[in-house]
Amino acid sequence: TPSAVRAPPAPPPPPLLSLPPNPKPTPLPSLTCALQCPHFQSCSGCTQEYNLQRPIILNEATDFFKKHGVSDFTFDSCKLWGWRCRAKLAVRGSSTDPLVGLYHQEGTHNVADIPDCKGITELNIEPYDEDQGTGELRYVQMAVTTHNTSLPSAERYKNGKVQVSLVWNSRNEKSPSSEKLNALADAFDSLLRKLQKHVHVGASVADLYAGAGVIGLSLAVTRKCRQSVKCVEINKESKPSFEKTAERLPNSVDSSISWHNADTSIEPLSWLVGSDVVVVDPPRKGLDPSLLNALRTIPAVESKAKSPGSSLLKAKGEKRPWIVRSREALVQIESKTTQEDSQSLPQTLIYISCGWESFKEDCKSLLSSNVWHLNKAHGFNFFPGTQRGMGVGKVPFGYQALSAYGCGGFGS
Ligand SMILES: C[S@@+](CC[C@H](N)C(=O)[O-])C[C@H]1O[C@@H](n2cnc3c(N)ncnc32)[C@H](O)[C@@H]1O
C-alpha cells in the first residue's frame, strides 16, 4: 500500500465497523472476519466489509455440486486479509521523480505515490504523460502466485513468485525505447501455474479457448503430455505471443505442440478427436452450444466410428479431412521423437470457469447427457471482500489479469 500520498486528500474514512441504520436489527457481524480497513468506501477495491470467509455464492455452489454428485466440494477460504496478489499501478511524474501508485479513487486519475521505485530512476525511463500521450512506462501490474500446493498453506505466500506486467507506450517491440523495456522485464520471473496434476502422463491434450496457449504450453513444459498439445483460439492476435513463448521452450520439451487460429464452435469434434484430455477455458458466456453438443454426443461418435467402413477415427496422416485450414492459421512445433497418432476421444474434461452462471448451465447440460460425471469441484475465494466471481473447479489455477478462476473436472 502506498505510503506518501500526493493526490488531494481522500475524504475521511468512515468509522470502522459502522453499519447503515437498519429498522430490523441484524446480529452484530463477527469482527474476526471483518475487513477492518480504514480505506473501505474511499478506496474502490473492496465492497464487502463483513463475513469475508463466506463469499455470497458459497452456499449455492455447495448445494449445486452436492446435487450433482460431488458431496466433497472443497473451498479455499484463502487469506482474508493481505490477500491481494495483483496490483495495477499507474506510472506518472518524471524520470527523476517518478510517481508509481494506485489511482486514489475510482474514476479519478490521481496517483497515490510509492516513492521508491529504483528500476525507473536507474534506467532513466520516462513515465507516461496522460495529457501529451508521451513517455514510456504507463502501468506496472504485479501478480503473486501462491498456489504451490506442495507447500503448507502458511508457506505459500512466502514462496510465491511474482509476475510483473509492464504497460509500455510504443507502437511495437522494435521501437527505440524497447531496450529499456527489455532491461526492465528481464529482471522478473514470469508466472505459470500448475495444471498438470489432473493430466495423466503421456496424454494428448486439447486446450480450447486457448488464448496464447498458456495452459497448453505449460502442460507441454511439465513433459506430462508427451503426445500432442493442440491449442485452439479464435483471436489471431494471440498467435505472435504463442510463437514467442514456444520459441523459448526448453529443449527437453518433446510434445508435438500446435496452435490453431480457429473457431472452436465450428466442427468442434475435429478438436476432440485424438485428445485424451480436453481443457476448456471459455469466456464468461460459457461453452459454445456446438462444442457442448459434441461433448454430449461422444459415445454416438465412437460407436459410429466403430461401424464397418467408417474412417472417422482411423484416418492416419489424413487427419480430419473435412476441415481445410490455411497454413497461416497454424503454428506447428513437431516433436523430435515419433508420436503415435492417437485417434482417441477424450476421457477427461477440465473446465476452467470464470462465469458461475454459465458454468452451472454447461455443467447441468453435460451431466444430463449421461456421458460425463463430475469427479471433483473446487472453489477459490480469490477476492475476499469483493463481488468478483468465485472460481469453481478441480485444479487450483489462476493466471493472467482475470479475476477468479477454477475449474470443474469431469470424467466420462
Ligand atoms: C477466458 S479466455 C482464456 C484464455 C486462455 N485460456 C489463457 O489462459 O490465456 C477465453 C479465450 O477464448 C477465446 N475464444 C472465444 N470464443 C472462441 C471460439 N469460439 N473459439 C476459439 N476461441 C474462442 C477468446 O478469444 C479468449 O482468448
The ligand as an ORCA input file, in Angstrom:
! r2SCAN-3c Opt
* xyz 0 1
  C     -11.125    -16.847    -20.688
  S     -10.098    -16.616    -22.080
  C      -8.976    -17.915    -21.879
  C      -7.609    -17.634    -22.371
  C      -6.539    -18.678    -22.158
  N      -7.001    -19.971    -21.748
  C      -5.455    -18.175    -21.247
  O      -5.137    -18.830    -20.292
  O      -4.927    -17.119    -21.505
  C     -11.142    -17.159    -23.366
  C     -10.481    -17.177    -24.746
  O     -11.348    -17.828    -25.644
  C     -11.266    -17.196    -26.909
  N     -12.489    -17.576    -27.662
  C     -13.738    -17.065    -27.509
  N     -14.593    -17.702    -28.338
  C     -13.878    -18.644    -29.016
  C     -14.203    -19.617    -30.012
  N     -15.447    -19.745    -30.463
  N     -13.218    -20.409    -30.473
  C     -11.957    -20.280    -30.017
  N     -11.578    -19.368    -29.064
  C     -12.528    -18.562    -28.587
  C     -11.122    -15.740    -26.567
  O     -10.556    -15.018    -27.637
  C     -10.206    -15.815    -25.329
  O      -8.853    -15.752    -25.709
*
